[in-house]
Each structure stands twice: as C-alpha cells, then as structure tokens.
C-alpha cells in the first residue's frame, strides 16, 4: 500500500522509513487473516489518538475498538504522533485520570490550537 500511495504523497516513502525495504531482508512470515481478526474483551481500554498522526491514524484505533466493549477514545484534533498526545493540554491528563478512576462515561474529543507555520519575511 505504501508503494502504491507514494507517488501521490509530497513525502513519497519518507514517512515509512525503513519500511517496506527492511521487510525484504528481515526474516518474517505472512501472519494471515486469523492474526487480524477482531479481538473481543471486556477489559477497560482508553485509545488516545491524534487527528494528525500519520504513523498510527485514528482509523487503526477505531478498527481495533470494534470488539472491545468497555473502551473509550480520547481523540485529540491537531495532535500528531508525539508529546502533543499527552502534554499539550491539561484536559488530556484529566481525561486519563477519569478513565483510571472508572468515571469516564463517554468518548472525549479535544481540539488543540491550529498549527502555525511562521513564514520568513
């Protein structure tokens, strides 16, 4: 998929480094559909996802969450795959505390300020 989509991306394959090339030399096996089946459990789970996360996009958590009956999502609009998923807003830690206290009763969505890219004058 990465190779197929690369020509349409301004970053080409750079976001996937060192994959998929490493797969050609690293020992591996095809895991098959049983490996990707929906996991079912009643264990409490909190998925923390960022809308700008290109490495593990929110759709991954949505797919995994389908079989986890006791799960919630903390979706952070404007967050990528970095510290902004944890420390960029005090509501993030507050939501995690509610989850650990078992008082979180709904999914939470937090919007971070828009990214600003200063342009040289």
PyMOL commands that set and color helices and strands:
alter all, ss='L'
color gray80, all
select helices_A, chain A and resi 2-6+14-16+21-24+33-36+58-65+83-85+90-100
alter helices_A, ss='H'
color red, helices_A
select strands_A, chain A and resi 45-50+71-77+108-111
alter strands_A, ss='S'
color yellow, strands_A
deselect
rebuild
show_as cartoon
